[in-house]
């Protein structure tokens, strides 16, 4: 599968606090999928969800993006019929 997750380390600092283990979605070109990364980061940094919970969400999102890729559908063009 082309989409995969990487995780921040303790060097990721926001407002003087370290946030390790934030999942980040990477595409087949090794580029961050920014809307997804921003969403996952906000769940931990702003909404105070546990990184283990957000990792579960990220795993499902990565699986969905891989499904979209197999369906030759860009995530910006997802319709209800894809879900």
C-alpha positions in Angstrom: 0.0 0.0 0.0 1.2 3.5 -0.8 -0.1 5.5 2.1 1.6 4.9 5.4 2.0 6.6 8.8 5.0 8.2 10.4 5.1 9.5 13.9 6.5 12.7 15.5 9.2 12.3 18.1 9.8 14.3 21.3 11.4 17.0 19.2 7.9 18.1 18.0 7.2 21.1 20.3 4.0 23.2 20.3 3.6 26.1 22.8 6.6 24.8 24.8 5.2 21.3 25.2 6.5 18.1 23.5 4.1 16.0 21.5 5.7 12.7 20.5 3.7 10.0 18.7 1.4 12.2 16.6 0.6 10.2 13.5 1.3 11.8 10.1 -0.1 10.4 6.9 2.5 10.1 4.0 1.7 9.4 0.4 3.4 7.3 -2.2 5.7 10.3 -3.1 6.8 10.5 0.5 4.8 13.8 0.9 2.7 14.6 3.9 -1.1 14.6 3.2 -1.4 18.0 4.9 -5.2 18.1 5.6 -5.0 14.8 7.3 -1.8 15.6 9.2 -3.3 18.9 10.4 -6.5 17.1 11.5 -4.6 14.4 13.4 -2.3 16.9 15.0 -5.2 19.0 16.1 -6.9 16.1 17.8 -3.9 15.7 20.1 -2.7 19.2 20.5 -6.0 21.1 20.6 -8.6 18.5 21.6 -6.3 16.6 24.1 -7.0 13.2 22.8 -4.6 10.4 23.6 -2.1 9.5 20.9 -3.2 5.9 21.1 -6.7 6.9 20.2 -5.6 9.2 17.4 -3.3 6.4 16.1 -6.4 4.2 15.7 -8.1 6.9 13.8 -5.0 7.4 11.6 -4.8 3.7 10.9 -8.4 3.8 9.5 -7.7 6.9 7.5 -4.6 5.4 6.0 -6.6 2.3 5.0 -9.3 4.4 3.5 -6.7 6.4 1.5 -5.2 3.2 0.2 -8.7 2.0 -0.8 -9.2 5.3 -2.7 -5.9 4.8 -4.4 -6.8 1.4 -5.5 -10.1 2.8 -6.8 -8.1 5.5 -8.6 -10.0 8.2 -6.7 -8.3 11.4 -5.4 -9.4 12.1 -1.8 -10.5 15.6 -2.9 -13.1 13.9 -5.2 -14.6 11.5 -2.7 -18.4 11.0 -3.0 -20.9 9.3 -0.7 -20.7 6.3 -3.0 -17.0 5.8 -2.1 -17.9 5.4 1.6 
